[in-house]
Amino acid sequence: MLKLLFWLIIALVIGLFFAIRQANRLRAEQQDDSPQTRSLESVRCAQCGVFVPEDKAVRRDGQDFCSWEHADAWAQASADERHREQE
Ligand SMILES: [Zn+2]
């Protein structure tokens, strides 16, 4: 009976060790990810390729832009392209 208790404690200690290791790894990953998380929130301007925060980005025709000027320029360029394709 005492032997069983001993192994139970061993298993508990090992379980705890892995749990702490997992928690530490998760915390380290979260720290590593913080710049990536930021880049996930930024979108690329379809016109000039610059990265802009999503809340400052301009969205048009399913594309993201850094400014309305670039949104207009891109829409104009794609309209020209479509026009050229039709000819
Ligand atoms: Zn742009």
PDB file of the backbone (N, CA, C, O) and the ligand in Angstrom, with CONECT records:
HET     ZN  A 101       1
ATOM      1  N   MET A   1       0.835  -1.206   0.000  1.00  0.00           N
ATOM      2  CA  MET A   1       0.000   0.000   0.000  1.00  0.00           C
ATOM      3  C   MET A   1       0.867   1.251   0.000  1.00  0.00           C
ATOM      4  O   MET A   1       0.597   2.221  -0.708  1.00  0.00           O
ATOM      5  N   LEU A   2       1.919   1.199   0.819  1.00  0.00           N
ATOM      6  CA  LEU A   2       2.846   2.322   0.916  1.00  0.00           C
ATOM      7  C   LEU A   2       3.570   2.520  -0.416  1.00  0.00           C
ATOM      8  O   LEU A   2       3.859   3.640  -0.836  1.00  0.00           O
ATOM      9  N   LYS A   3       3.856   1.361  -1.075  1.00  0.00           N
ATOM     10  CA  LYS A   3       4.543   1.396  -2.359  1.00  0.00           C
ATOM     11  C   LYS A   3       3.675   2.119  -3.399  1.00  0.00           C
ATOM     12  O   LYS A   3       4.172   2.916  -4.195  1.00  0.00           O
ATOM     13  N   LEU A   4       2.370   1.823  -3.373  1.00  0.00           N
ATOM     14  CA  LEU A   4       1.423   2.430  -4.306  1.00  0.00           C
ATOM     15  C   LEU A   4       1.384   3.946  -4.095  1.00  0.00           C
ATOM     16  O   LEU A   4       1.372   4.721  -5.052  1.00  0.00           O
ATOM     17  N   LEU A   5       1.365   4.346  -2.837  1.00  0.00           N
ATOM     18  CA  LEU A   5       1.335   5.759  -2.484  1.00  0.00           C
ATOM     19  C   LEU A   5       2.607   6.444  -2.997  1.00  0.00           C
ATOM     20  O   LEU A   5       2.572   7.558  -3.518  1.00  0.00           O
ATOM     21  N   PHE A   6       3.730   5.735  -2.829  1.00  0.00           N
ATOM     22  CA  PHE A   6       5.015   6.262  -3.289  1.00  0.00           C
ATOM     23  C   PHE A   6       4.988   6.531  -4.787  1.00  0.00           C
ATOM     24  O   PHE A   6       5.403   7.596  -5.246  1.00  0.00           O
ATOM     25  N   TRP A   7       4.494   5.551  -5.545  1.00  0.00           N
ATOM     26  CA  TRP A   7       4.422   5.720  -7.008  1.00  0.00           C
ATOM     27  C   TRP A   7       3.428   6.796  -7.417  1.00  0.00           C
ATOM     28  O   TRP A   7       3.614   7.499  -8.410  1.00  0.00           O
ATOM     29  N   LEU A   8       2.368   6.904  -6.624  1.00  0.00           N
ATOM     30  CA  LEU A   8       1.363   7.925  -6.888  1.00  0.00           C
ATOM     31  C   LEU A   8       1.992   9.319  -6.748  1.00  0.00           C
ATOM     32  O   LEU A   8       1.735  10.216  -7.551  1.00  0.00           O
ATOM     33  N   ILE A   9       2.815   9.473  -5.716  1.00  0.00           N
ATOM     34  CA  ILE A   9       3.481  10.753  -5.480  1.00  0.00           C
ATOM     35  C   ILE A   9       4.477  11.040  -6.608  1.00  0.00           C
ATOM     36  O   ILE A   9       4.587  12.166  -7.093  1.00  0.00           O
ATOM     37  N   ILE A  10       5.205   9.977  -7.013  1.00  0.00           N
ATOM     38  CA  ILE A  10       6.164  10.124  -8.115  1.00  0.00           C
ATOM     39  C   ILE A  10       5.441  10.608  -9.381  1.00  0.00           C
ATOM     40  O   ILE A  10       5.878  11.536 -10.062  1.00  0.00           O
ATOM     41  N   ALA A  11       4.310   9.935  -9.666  1.00  0.00           N
ATOM     42  CA  ALA A  11       3.530  10.290 -10.855  1.00  0.00           C
ATOM     43  C   ALA A  11       3.032  11.731 -10.764  1.00  0.00           C
ATOM     44  O   ALA A  11       3.018  12.464 -11.753  1.00  0.00           O
ATOM     45  N   LEU A  12       2.628  12.118  -9.563  1.00  0.00           N
ATOM     46  CA  LEU A  12       2.131  13.472  -9.342  1.00  0.00           C
ATOM     47  C   LEU A  12       3.238  14.500  -9.571  1.00  0.00           C
ATOM     48  O   LEU A  12       3.022  15.538 -10.196  1.00  0.00           O
ATOM     49  N   VAL A  13       4.432  14.190  -9.050  1.00  0.00           N
ATOM     50  CA  VAL A  13       5.579  15.098  -9.201  1.00  0.00           C
ATOM     51  C   VAL A  13       5.941  15.231 -10.680  1.00  0.00           C
ATOM     52  O   VAL A  13       6.199  16.331 -11.169  1.00  0.00           O
ATOM     53  N   ILE A  14       5.956  14.090 -11.388  1.00  0.00           N
ATOM     54  CA  ILE A  14       6.287  14.127 -12.825  1.00  0.00           C
ATOM     55  C   ILE A  14       5.225  14.933 -13.586  1.00  0.00           C
ATOM     56  O   ILE A  14       5.541  15.744 -14.457  1.00  0.00           O
ATOM     57  N   GLY A  15       3.960  14.684 -13.230  1.00  0.00           N
ATOM     58  CA  GLY A  15       2.865  15.426 -13.858  1.00  0.00           C
ATOM     59  C   GLY A  15       2.992  16.913 -13.626  1.00  0.00           C
ATOM     60  O   GLY A  15       2.793  17.718 -14.535  1.00  0.00           O
ATOM     61  N   LEU A  16       3.326  17.268 -12.401  1.00  0.00           N
ATOM     62  CA  LEU A  16       3.485  18.664 -12.036  1.00  0.00           C
ATOM     63  C   LEU A  16       4.659  19.280 -12.800  1.00  0.00           C
ATOM     64  O   LEU A  16       4.583  20.412 -13.279  1.00  0.00           O
ATOM     65  N   PHE A  17       5.752  18.506 -12.903  1.00  0.00           N
ATOM     66  CA  PHE A  17       6.945  18.968 -13.610  1.00  0.00           C
ATOM     67  C   PHE A  17       6.605  19.300 -15.063  1.00  0.00           C
ATOM     68  O   PHE A  17       6.998  20.347 -15.577  1.00  0.00           O
ATOM     69  N   PHE A  18       5.870  18.396 -15.721  1.00  0.00           N
ATOM     70  CA  PHE A  18       5.503  18.626 -17.127  1.00  0.00           C
ATOM     71  C   PHE A  18       4.532  19.794 -17.267  1.00  0.00           C
ATOM     72  O   PHE A  18       4.589  20.567 -18.224  1.00  0.00           O
ATOM     73  N   ALA A  19       3.637  19.897 -16.282  1.00  0.00           N
ATOM     74  CA  ALA A  19       2.657  20.991 -16.319  1.00  0.00           C
ATOM     75  C   ALA A  19       3.370  22.338 -16.225  1.00  0.00           C
ATOM     76  O   ALA A  19       3.040  23.284 -16.940  1.00  0.00           O
ATOM     77  N   ILE A  20       4.364  22.406 -15.322  1.00  0.00           N
ATOM     78  CA  ILE A  20       5.114  23.660 -15.153  1.00  0.00           C
ATOM     79  C   ILE A  20       5.935  23.946 -16.407  1.00  0.00           C
ATOM     80  O   ILE A  20       6.014  25.089 -16.857  1.00  0.00           O
ATOM     81  N   ARG A  21       6.552  22.893 -16.973  1.00  0.00           N
ATOM     82  CA  ARG A  21       7.341  23.061 -18.184  1.00  0.00           C
ATOM     83  C   ARG A  21       6.464  23.572 -19.337  1.00  0.00           C
ATOM     84  O   ARG A  21       6.850  24.465 -20.092  1.00  0.00           O
ATOM     85  N   GLN A  22       5.279  22.976 -19.441  1.00  0.00           N
ATOM     86  CA  GLN A  22       4.335  23.367 -20.488  1.00  0.00           C
ATOM     87  C   GLN A  22       3.923  24.831 -20.306  1.00  0.00           C
ATOM     88  O   GLN A  22       3.842  25.595 -21.267  1.00  0.00           O
ATOM     89  N   ALA A  23       3.667  25.196 -19.056  1.00  0.00           N
ATOM     90  CA  ALA A  23       3.259  26.570 -18.757  1.00  0.00           C
ATOM     91  C   ALA A  23       4.379  27.543 -19.100  1.00  0.00           C
ATOM     92  O   ALA A  23       4.133  28.610 -19.662  1.00  0.00           O
ATOM     93  N   ASN A  24       5.634  27.163 -18.754  1.00  0.00           N
ATOM     94  CA  ASN A  24       6.780  28.011 -19.066  1.00  0.00           C
ATOM     95  C   ASN A  24       6.952  28.161 -20.567  1.00  0.00           C
ATOM     96  O   ASN A  24       7.231  29.252 -21.064  1.00  0.00           O
ATOM     97  N   ARG A  25       6.782  27.041 -21.296  1.00  0.00           N
ATOM     98  CA  ARG A  25       6.941  27.071 -22.746  1.00  0.00           C
ATOM     99  C   ARG A  25       5.856  27.959 -23.374  1.00  0.00           C
ATOM    100  O   ARG A  25       6.121  28.741 -24.287  1.00  0.00           O
ATOM    101  N   LEU A  26       4.651  27.816 -22.865  1.00  0.00           N
ATOM    102  CA  LEU A  26       3.540  28.630 -23.371  1.00  0.00           C
ATOM    103  C   LEU A  26       3.811  30.109 -23.150  1.00  0.00           C
ATOM    104  O   LEU A  26       3.555  30.941 -24.020  1.00  0.00           O
ATOM    105  N   ARG A  27       4.340  30.423 -21.955  1.00  0.00           N
ATOM    106  CA  ARG A  27       4.630  31.814 -21.632  1.00  0.00           C
ATOM    107  C   ARG A  27       5.738  32.338 -22.557  1.00  0.00           C
ATOM    108  O   ARG A  27       5.671  33.465 -23.047  1.00  0.00           O
ATOM    109  N   ALA A  28       6.765  31.494 -22.787  1.00  0.00           N
ATOM    110  CA  ALA A  28       7.862  31.888 -23.668  1.00  0.00           C
ATOM    111  C   ALA A  28       7.359  32.091 -25.097  1.00  0.00           C
ATOM    112  O   ALA A  28       7.771  33.028 -25.780  1.00  0.00           O
ATOM    113  N   GLU A  29       6.466  31.207 -25.540  1.00  0.00           N
ATOM    114  CA  GLU A  29       5.912  31.336 -26.887  1.00  0.00           C
ATOM    115  C   GLU A  29       5.090  32.610 -27.019  1.00  0.00           C
ATOM    116  O   GLU A  29       5.118  33.283 -28.050  1.00  0.00           O
ATOM    117  N   GLN A  30       4.362  32.924 -25.963  1.00  0.00           N
ATOM    118  CA  GLN A  30       3.548  34.134 -26.002  1.00  0.00           C
ATOM    119  C   GLN A  30       4.435  35.361 -26.109  1.00  0.00           C
ATOM    120  O   GLN A  30       4.103  36.322 -26.803  1.00  0.00           O
ATOM    121  N   GLN A  31       5.577  35.319 -25.408  1.00  0.00           N
ATOM    122  CA  GLN A  31       6.507  36.448 -25.479  1.00  0.00           C
ATOM    123  C   GLN A  31       7.119  36.531 -26.866  1.00  0.00           C
ATOM    124  O   GLN A  31       7.285  37.619 -27.418  1.00  0.00           O
ATOM    125  N   ASP A  32       7.457  35.364 -27.432  1.00  0.00           N
ATOM    126  CA  ASP A  32       8.028  35.337 -28.784  1.00  0.00           C
ATOM    127  C   ASP A  32       7.022  35.827 -29.808  1.00  0.00           C
ATOM    128  O   ASP A  32       7.374  36.469 -30.798  1.00  0.00           O
ATOM    129  N   ASP A  33       5.770  35.513 -29.550  1.00  0.00           N
ATOM    130  CA  ASP A  33       4.732  35.802 -30.542  1.00  0.00           C
ATOM    131  C   ASP A  33       4.298  37.261 -30.557  1.00  0.00           C
ATOM    132  O   ASP A  33       3.668  37.713 -31.513  1.00  0.00           O
ATOM    133  N   SER A  34       4.630  37.992 -29.512  1.00  0.00           N
ATOM    134  CA  SER A  34       4.073  39.339 -29.437  1.00  0.00           C
ATOM    135  C   SER A  34       4.371  40.197 -30.681  1.00  0.00           C
ATOM    136  O   SER A  34       3.475  40.909 -31.133  1.00  0.00           O
ATOM    137  N   PRO A  35       5.588  40.161 -31.254  1.00  0.00           N
ATOM    138  CA  PRO A  35       5.750  40.955 -32.480  1.00  0.00           C
ATOM    139  C   PRO A  35       4.948  40.369 -33.643  1.00  0.00           C
ATOM    140  O   PRO A  35       4.445  41.101 -34.495  1.00  0.00           O
ATOM    141  N   GLN A  36       4.837  39.028 -33.666  1.00  0.00           N
ATOM    142  CA  GLN A  36       4.069  38.380 -34.727  1.00  0.00           C
ATOM    143  C   GLN A  36       2.592  38.715 -34.616  1.00  0.00           C
ATOM    144  O   GLN A  36       1.909  38.947 -35.613  1.00  0.00           O
ATOM    145  N   THR A  37       2.114  38.735 -33.364  1.00  0.00           N
ATOM    146  CA  THR A  37       0.707  39.064 -33.154  1.00  0.00           C
ATOM    147  C   THR A  37       0.430  40.463 -33.686  1.00  0.00           C
ATOM    148  O   THR A  37      -0.627  40.736 -34.253  1.00  0.00           O
ATOM    149  N   ARG A  38       1.424  41.352 -33.485  1.00  0.00           N
ATOM    150  CA  ARG A  38       1.257  42.706 -33.974  1.00  0.00           C
ATOM    151  C   ARG A  38       1.198  42.720 -35.513  1.00  0.00           C
ATOM    152  O   ARG A  38       0.411  43.451 -36.113  1.00  0.00           O
ATOM    153  N   SER A  39       2.061  41.884 -36.132  1.00  0.00           N
ATOM    154  CA  SER A  39       2.069  41.872 -37.595  1.00  0.00           C
ATOM    155  C   SER A  39       0.805  41.228 -38.145  1.00  0.00           C
ATOM    156  O   SER A  39       0.394  41.504 -39.272  1.00  0.00           O
ATOM    157  N   LEU A  40       0.186  40.357 -37.328  1.00  0.00           N
ATOM    158  CA  LEU A  40      -1.076  39.763 -37.759  1.00  0.00           C
ATOM    159  C   LEU A  40      -2.171  40.817 -37.828  1.00  0.00           C
ATOM    160  O   LEU A  40      -3.101  40.727 -38.630  1.00  0.00           O
ATOM    161  N   GLU A  41      -2.035  41.812 -36.971  1.00  0.00           N
ATOM    162  CA  GLU A  41      -3.053  42.848 -36.924  1.00  0.00           C
ATOM    163  C   GLU A  41      -2.820  43.920 -37.981  1.00  0.00           C
ATOM    164  O   GLU A  41      -3.669  44.786 -38.194  1.00  0.00           O
ATOM    165  N   SER A  42      -1.662  43.858 -38.645  1.00  0.00           N
ATOM    166  CA  SER A  42      -1.432  44.847 -39.690  1.00  0.00           C
ATOM    167  C   SER A  42      -1.659  44.210 -41.057  1.00  0.00           C
ATOM    168  O   SER A  42      -1.467  43.007 -41.232  1.00  0.00           O
ATOM    169  N   VAL A  43      -2.057  45.003 -41.991  1.00  0.00           N
ATOM    170  CA  VAL A  43      -2.366  44.521 -43.332  1.00  0.00           C
ATOM    171  C   VAL A  43      -1.446  45.221 -44.335  1.00  0.00           C
ATOM    172  O   VAL A  43      -0.872  46.273 -44.051  1.00  0.00           O
ATOM    173  N   ARG A  44      -1.323  44.614 -45.503  1.00  0.00           N
ATOM    174  CA  ARG A  44      -0.392  45.118 -46.495  1.00  0.00           C
ATOM    175  C   ARG A  44      -1.161  45.960 -47.518  1.00  0.00           C
ATOM    176  O   ARG A  44      -2.220  45.563 -48.005  1.00  0.00           O
ATOM    177  N   CYS A  45      -0.620  47.090 -47.819  1.00  0.00           N
ATOM    178  CA  CYS A  45      -1.219  47.948 -48.840  1.00  0.00           C
ATOM    179  C   CYS A  45      -1.031  47.286 -50.202  1.00  0.00           C
ATOM    180  O   CYS A  45       0.094  46.968 -50.588  1.00  0.00           O
ATOM    181  N   ALA A  46      -2.116  47.079 -50.924  1.00  0.00           N
ATOM    182  CA  ALA A  46      -2.049  46.406 -52.219  1.00  0.00           C
ATOM    183  C   ALA A  46      -1.358  47.278 -53.268  1.00  0.00           C
ATOM    184  O   ALA A  46      -0.926  46.783 -54.310  1.00  0.00           O
ATOM    185  N   GLN A  47      -1.258  48.562 -52.989  1.00  0.00           N
ATOM    186  CA  GLN A  47      -0.664  49.479 -53.952  1.00  0.00           C
ATOM    187  C   GLN A  47       0.842  49.613 -53.767  1.00  0.00           C
ATOM    188  O   GLN A  47       1.602  49.446 -54.721  1.00  0.00           O
ATOM    189  N   CYS A  48       1.281  49.915 -52.537  1.00  0.00           N
ATOM    190  CA  CYS A  48       2.710  50.177 -52.308  1.00  0.00           C
ATOM    191  C   CYS A  48       3.374  49.094 -51.474  1.00  0.00           C
ATOM    192  O   CYS A  48       4.598  49.093 -51.347  1.00  0.00           O
ATOM    193  N   GLY A  49       2.594  48.154 -50.891  1.00  0.00           N
ATOM    194  CA  GLY A  49       3.180  47.036 -50.161  1.00  0.00           C
ATOM    195  C   GLY A  49       3.586  47.358 -48.745  1.00  0.00           C
ATOM    196  O   GLY A  49       4.175  46.513 -48.071  1.00  0.00           O
ATOM    197  N   VAL A  50       3.293  48.549 -48.274  1.00  0.00           N
ATOM    198  CA  VAL A  50       3.659  48.938 -46.920  1.00  0.00           C
ATOM    199  C   VAL A  50       2.674  48.293 -45.940  1.00  0.00           C
ATOM    200  O   VAL A  50       1.507  48.087 -46.273  1.00  0.00           O
ATOM    201  N   PHE A  51       3.152  47.975 -44.723  1.00  0.00           N
ATOM    202  CA  PHE A  51       2.278  47.377 -43.717  1.00  0.00           C
ATOM    203  C   PHE A  51       1.644  48.470 -42.860  1.00  0.00           C
ATOM    204  O   PHE A  51       2.329  49.363 -42.361  1.00  0.00           O
ATOM    205  N   VAL A  52       0.357  48.385 -42.704  1.00  0.00           N
ATOM    206  CA  VAL A  52      -0.366  49.365 -41.892  1.00  0.00           C
ATOM    207  C   VAL A  52      -1.210  48.624 -40.864  1.00  0.00           C
ATOM    208  O   VAL A  52      -1.719  47.538 -41.139  1.00  0.00           O
ATOM    209  N   PRO A  53      -1.361  49.217 -39.666  1.00  0.00           N
ATOM    210  CA  PRO A  53      -2.254  48.601 -38.678  1.00  0.00           C
ATOM    211  C   PRO A  53      -3.666  48.480 -39.247  1.00  0.00           C
ATOM    212  O   PRO A  53      -4.159  49.365 -39.947  1.00  0.00           O
ATOM    213  N   GLU A  54      -4.291  47.364 -38.923  1.00  0.00           N
ATOM    214  CA  GLU A  54      -5.591  47.076 -39.528  1.00  0.00           C
ATOM    215  C   GLU A  54      -6.617  48.186 -39.277  1.00  0.00           C
ATOM    216  O   GLU A  54      -7.446  48.491 -40.135  1.00  0.00           O
ATOM    217  N   ASP A  55      -6.542  48.788 -38.070  1.00  0.00           N
ATOM    218  CA  ASP A  55      -7.547  49.816 -37.745  1.00  0.00           C
ATOM    219  C   ASP A  55      -7.304  51.112 -38.511  1.00  0.00           C
ATOM    220  O   ASP A  55      -8.198  51.953 -38.607  1.00  0.00           O
ATOM    221  N   LYS A  56      -6.074  51.283 -39.066  1.00  0.00           N
ATOM    222  CA  LYS A  56      -5.792  52.488 -39.840  1.00  0.00           C
ATOM    223  C   LYS A  56      -5.857  52.215 -41.348  1.00  0.00           C
ATOM    224  O   LYS A  56      -5.750  53.129 -42.166  1.00  0.00           O
ATOM    225  N   ALA A  57      -6.031  50.959 -41.686  1.00  0.00           N
ATOM    226  CA  ALA A  57      -6.033  50.598 -43.103  1.00  0.00           C
ATOM    227  C   ALA A  57      -7.359  50.968 -43.765  1.00  0.00           C
ATOM    228  O   ALA A  57      -8.401  51.064 -43.117  1.00  0.00           O
ATOM    229  N   VAL A  58      -7.278  51.168 -45.064  1.00  0.00           N
ATOM    230  CA  VAL A  58      -8.463  51.474 -45.855  1.00  0.00           C
ATOM    231  C   VAL A  58      -8.812  50.214 -46.640  1.00  0.00           C
ATOM    232  O   VAL A  58      -7.944  49.608 -47.267  1.00  0.00           O
ATOM    233  N   ARG A  59     -10.072  49.826 -46.604  1.00  0.00           N
ATOM    234  CA  ARG A  59     -10.479  48.606 -47.281  1.00  0.00           C
ATOM    235  C   ARG A  59     -11.356  48.948 -48.478  1.00  0.00           C
ATOM    236  O   ARG A  59     -12.316  49.710 -48.376  1.00  0.00           O
ATOM    237  N   ARG A  60     -10.993  48.357 -49.618  1.00  0.00           N
ATOM    238  CA  ARG A  60     -11.769  48.619 -50.826  1.00  0.00           C
ATOM    239  C   ARG A  60     -11.666  47.423 -51.757  1.00  0.00           C
ATOM    240  O   ARG A  60     -10.567  46.931 -52.012  1.00  0.00           O
ATOM    241  N   ASP A  61     -12.782  46.953 -52.262  1.00  0.00           N
ATOM    242  CA  ASP A  61     -12.841  45.813 -53.180  1.00  0.00           C
ATOM    243  C   ASP A  61     -12.089  44.609 -52.644  1.00  0.00           C
ATOM    244  O   ASP A  61     -11.447  43.887 -53.408  1.00  0.00           O
ATOM    245  N   GLY A  62     -12.161  44.383 -51.333  1.00  0.00           N
ATOM    246  CA  GLY A  62     -11.517  43.231 -50.721  1.00  0.00           C
ATOM    247  C   GLY A  62     -10.015  43.373 -50.583  1.00  0.00           C
ATOM    248  O   GLY A  62      -9.337  42.409 -50.227  1.00  0.00           O
ATOM    249  N   GLN A  63      -9.481  44.555 -50.858  1.00  0.00           N
ATOM    250  CA  GLN A  63      -8.055  44.810 -50.708  1.00  0.00           C
ATOM    251  C   GLN A  63      -7.844  45.839 -49.604  1.00  0.00           C
ATOM    252  O   GLN A  63      -8.723  46.646 -49.302  1.00  0.00           O
ATOM    253  N   ASP A  64      -6.639  45.786 -49.003  1.00  0.00           N
ATOM    254  CA  ASP A  64      -6.310  46.741 -47.955  1.00  0.00           C
ATOM    255  C   ASP A  64      -5.295  47.747 -48.470  1.00  0.00           C
ATOM    256  O   ASP A  64      -4.422  47.406 -49.267  1.00  0.00           O
ATOM    257  N   PHE A  65      -5.410  48.967 -48.020  1.00  0.00           N
ATOM    258  CA  PHE A  65      -4.521  50.041 -48.470  1.00  0.00           C
ATOM    259  C   PHE A  65      -4.106  50.904 -47.292  1.00  0.00           C
ATOM    260  O   PHE A  65      -4.759  50.920 -46.249  1.00  0.00           O
ATOM    261  N   CYS A  66      -2.998  51.626 -47.483  1.00  0.00           N
ATOM    262  CA  CYS A  66      -2.501  52.494 -46.414  1.00  0.00           C
ATOM    263  C   CYS A  66      -3.226  53.826 -46.425  1.00  0.00           C
ATOM    264  O   CYS A  66      -3.239  54.529 -45.415  1.00  0.00           O
ATOM    265  N   SER A  67      -3.827  54.184 -47.541  1.00  0.00           N
ATOM    266  CA  SER A  67      -4.512  55.469 -47.627  1.00  0.00           C
ATOM    267  C   SER A  67      -5.554  55.399 -48.738  1.00  0.00           C
ATOM    268  O   SER A  67      -5.536  54.492 -49.570  1.00  0.00           O
ATOM    269  N   TRP A  68      -6.456  56.367 -48.736  1.00  0.00           N
ATOM    270  CA  TRP A  68      -7.487  56.410 -49.771  1.00  0.00           C
ATOM    271  C   TRP A  68      -6.861  56.716 -51.131  1.00  0.00           C
ATOM    272  O   TRP A  68      -7.356  56.276 -52.168  1.00  0.00           O
ATOM    273  N   GLU A  69      -5.766  57.476 -51.109  1.00  0.00           N
ATOM    274  CA  GLU A  69      -5.066  57.789 -52.359  1.00  0.00           C
ATOM    275  C   GLU A  69      -4.622  56.510 -53.053  1.00  0.00           C
ATOM    276  O   GLU A  69      -4.779  56.349 -54.264  1.00  0.00           O
ATOM    277  N   HIS A  70      -4.052  55.589 -52.242  1.00  0.00           N
ATOM    278  CA  HIS A  70      -3.582  54.329 -52.824  1.00  0.00           C
ATOM    279  C   HIS A  70      -4.742  53.427 -53.204  1.00  0.00           C
ATOM    280  O   HIS A  70      -4.662  52.671 -54.172  1.00  0.00           O
ATOM    281  N   ALA A  71      -5.822  53.509 -52.434  1.00  0.00           N
ATOM    282  CA  ALA A  71      -7.018  52.722 -52.779  1.00  0.00           C
ATOM    283  C   ALA A  71      -7.559  53.192 -54.131  1.00  0.00           C
ATOM    284  O   ALA A  71      -7.931  52.390 -54.988  1.00  0.00           O
ATOM    285  N   ASP A  72      -7.590  54.509 -54.291  1.00  0.00           N
ATOM    286  CA  ASP A  72      -8.069  55.072 -55.558  1.00  0.00           C
ATOM    287  C   ASP A  72      -7.120  54.717 -56.693  1.00  0.00           C
ATOM    288  O   ASP A  72      -7.549  54.331 -57.781  1.00  0.00           O
ATOM    289  N   ALA A  73      -5.815  54.854 -56.424  1.00  0.00           N
ATOM    290  CA  ALA A  73      -4.815  54.559 -57.460  1.00  0.00           C
ATOM    291  C   ALA A  73      -4.912  53.099 -57.884  1.00  0.00           C
ATOM    292  O   ALA A  73      -4.835  52.780 -59.071  1.00  0.00           O
ATOM    293  N   TRP A  74      -5.082  52.210 -56.896  1.00  0.00           N
ATOM    294  CA  TRP A  74      -5.164  50.775 -57.202  1.00  0.00           C
ATOM    295  C   TRP A  74      -6.437  50.478 -57.990  1.00  0.00           C
ATOM    296  O   TRP A  74      -6.412  49.721 -58.961  1.00  0.00           O
ATOM    297  N   ALA A  75      -7.558  51.083 -57.563  1.00  0.00           N
ATOM    298  CA  ALA A  75      -8.836  50.860 -58.248  1.00  0.00           C
ATOM    299  C   ALA A  75      -8.738  51.368 -59.685  1.00  0.00           C
ATOM    300  O   ALA A  75      -9.261  50.759 -60.618  1.00  0.00           O
ATOM    301  N   GLN A  76      -8.059  52.491 -59.833  1.00  0.00           N
ATOM    302  CA  GLN A  76      -7.882  53.078 -61.161  1.00  0.00           C
ATOM    303  C   GLN A  76      -7.033  52.150 -62.036  1.00  0.00           C
ATOM    304  O   GLN A  76      -7.350  51.892 -63.197  1.00  0.00           O
ATOM    305  N   ALA A  77      -5.945  51.660 -61.437  1.00  0.00           N
ATOM    306  CA  ALA A  77      -5.032  50.785 -62.180  1.00  0.00           C
ATOM    307  C   ALA A  77      -5.728  49.487 -62.583  1.00  0.00           C
ATOM    308  O   ALA A  77      -5.573  49.013 -63.709  1.00  0.00           O
ATOM    309  N   SER A  78      -6.496  48.918 -61.656  1.00  0.00           N
ATOM    310  CA  SER A  78      -7.168  47.656 -61.979  1.00  0.00           C
ATOM    311  C   SER A  78      -8.290  47.893 -62.978  1.00  0.00           C
ATOM    312  O   SER A  78      -8.587  47.025 -63.799  1.00  0.00           O
ATOM    313  N   ALA A  79      -8.918  49.070 -62.912  1.00  0.00           N
ATOM    314  CA  ALA A  79      -9.951  49.405 -63.893  1.00  0.00           C
ATOM    315  C   ALA A  79      -9.327  49.547 -65.282  1.00  0.00           C
ATOM    316  O   ALA A  79      -9.884  49.093 -66.281  1.00  0.00           O
ATOM    317  N   ASP A  80      -8.148  50.192 -65.319  1.00  0.00           N
ATOM    318  CA  ASP A  80      -7.437  50.334 -66.590  1.00  0.00           C
ATOM    319  C   ASP A  80      -7.087  48.961 -67.146  1.00  0.00           C
ATOM    320  O   ASP A  80      -7.217  48.710 -68.344  1.00  0.00           O
ATOM    321  N   GLU A  81      -6.637  48.072 -66.252  1.00  0.00           N
ATOM    322  CA  GLU A  81      -6.235  46.726 -66.668  1.00  0.00           C
ATOM    323  C   GLU A  81      -7.429  45.959 -67.246  1.00  0.00           C
ATOM    324  O   GLU A  81      -7.331  45.293 -68.277  1.00  0.00           O
ATOM    325  N   ARG A  82      -8.564  46.081 -66.538  1.00  0.00           N
ATOM    326  CA  ARG A  82      -9.771  45.413 -67.015  1.00  0.00           C
ATOM    327  C   ARG A  82     -10.187  45.966 -68.368  1.00  0.00           C
ATOM    328  O   ARG A  82     -10.615  45.230 -69.257  1.00  0.00           O
ATOM    329  N   HIS A  83     -10.051  47.264 -68.501  1.00  0.00           N
ATOM    330  CA  HIS A  83     -10.421  47.935 -69.741  1.00  0.00           C
ATOM    331  C   HIS A  83      -9.533  47.422 -70.875  1.00  0.00           C
ATOM    332  O   HIS A  83      -9.986  47.152 -71.988  1.00  0.00           O
ATOM    333  N   ARG A  84      -8.217  47.298 -70.530  1.00  0.00           N
ATOM    334  CA  ARG A  84      -7.258  46.841 -71.553  1.00  0.00           C
ATOM    335  C   ARG A  84      -7.556  45.392 -71.950  1.00  0.00           C
ATOM    336  O   ARG A  84      -7.435  45.017 -73.117  1.00  0.00           O
ATOM    337  N   GLU A  85      -7.952  44.578 -70.949  1.00  0.00           N
ATOM    338  CA  GLU A  85      -8.255  43.178 -71.237  1.00  0.00           C
ATOM    339  C   GLU A  85      -9.454  43.039 -72.163  1.00  0.00           C
ATOM    340  O   GLU A  85      -9.534  42.118 -72.975  1.00  0.00           O
ATOM    341  N   GLN A  86     -10.375  43.969 -72.021  1.00  0.00           N
ATOM    342  CA  GLN A  86     -11.580  43.900 -72.838  1.00  0.00           C
ATOM    343  C   GLN A  86     -11.304  44.273 -74.293  1.00  0.00           C
ATOM    344  O   GLN A  86     -11.998  43.826 -75.206  1.00  0.00           O
ATOM    345  N   GLU A  87     -10.299  45.086 -74.486  1.00  0.00           N
ATOM    346  CA  GLU A  87     -10.017  45.519 -75.868  1.00  0.00           C
ATOM    347  C   GLU A  87      -9.334  44.451 -76.701  1.00  0.00           C
ATOM    348  O   GLU A  87      -9.039  44.678 -77.875  1.00  0.00           O
TER     349      GLU A  87
HETATM  350 ZN    ZN A 101       0.081  52.367 -49.953  1.00  0.00          ZN2+
END
